[in-house]
Amino acid sequence: MEGEEKPAQEGDMESVVTAGASETVPRVVSGDPQNISDVDAFNLLLEMKLKRRRERPNLPRTVTQLVAEDGSRVYVVGTAHFSDDSKRDVVKTIREVQPDVVVVELCQYRVSMLKMDERTLLREAKEVSLEKLQQAVRQNGLMSGLMQMLLLKVSAHITEQLGMAPGGEFREAFKEASKVPFCKFHLGDRPIPVTFKRAIAALSFWQKVKLAWGLCFLSDPISKDDVERCKQKDLLEQMMAEMIGEFPDLHRTIVSERDIYLTYMLRQAARRLELPRASDAEPRKCVPSVVVGVVGMGHVPGIEKNWSTDLNIQEIMTVPPPSISGRVSRVAVKAAFFGLLGYSLYWMGRRTMNLVLSLPVTQLCLQRVSEARPGR
């Protein structure tokens, strides 16, 4: 019906209802369906959503419930990024609570994984190509780009071992959110370039070399049982934690600062919102919201810790100027690259020249030139 399609398009506003808020939603009066108003149609869909929302949802054990000051509820699903069980946990939670907003641990630089099919993602995740390296360097700078590629290598290693593409829980969240009336989908992670630039700035030259060495030679086998045992701490982040354990500044930028950012974004999503009114004369009605957050299990303790604290994300969004060691390391990497390139060209040129000179035709030509010289 035309009258019912309109509010679904206008429903980009964050419509929020909590379990038990159905009393604030007026019932639709039966009558000619062609004459139903936008507000009545909205309330009809809202009522349908409330009927599907459970007052006491049966949630997986990986879900942590948080309550905002205004009564809005946030259900944080802690996931392992390469786990079928985590995907099922996300689907079950969204269907049980019928959220108004879904927030996932992704930023705009990784949003493409939401719409790609599993086979393409699996192929992409396994391939760490020169083109990807060039793109990472263009986006993040030389050192940050190289570090990003090394971390992609870690992810590719896990992907190859398990035969499972990363981000399955986020794709499930995206699909399920689209089935819930008036549900918004938010990207809740800090942009990758900021994270990597701050991480690189926190390391000395030798720390960068040591970390890069550890990432380059990662080859330990991983089983699906290993992934499920890591439900209490995400596998990728656990592997990273083991490698960066001796670098507390790096752990702070990659994990702790993103805990703060994710908490901030969840709190922004969990706001009381206004219900539509039939006219300007009707009093405003606001209700608490229901939010589902989908994040790696390693971030859940940090989100709980930061939930009730004052947060200022300006500091963790700035990229500090490069240090002296950072400038030296960049010069050293560039010098090594061009030095290696120059030596390779010299070696290839010399080898080619020797090969050409050894040819019989070249020897004959040189002999005739020598004989034709005057004074001989």
Summary of the structure (lengths in Angstrom):
residues: 376
radius of gyration: 28.8
end to end distance: 104.6
largest distance: 118.1
contacts: 1152
relative contact order: 0.15
helix: 59%
strand: 8%
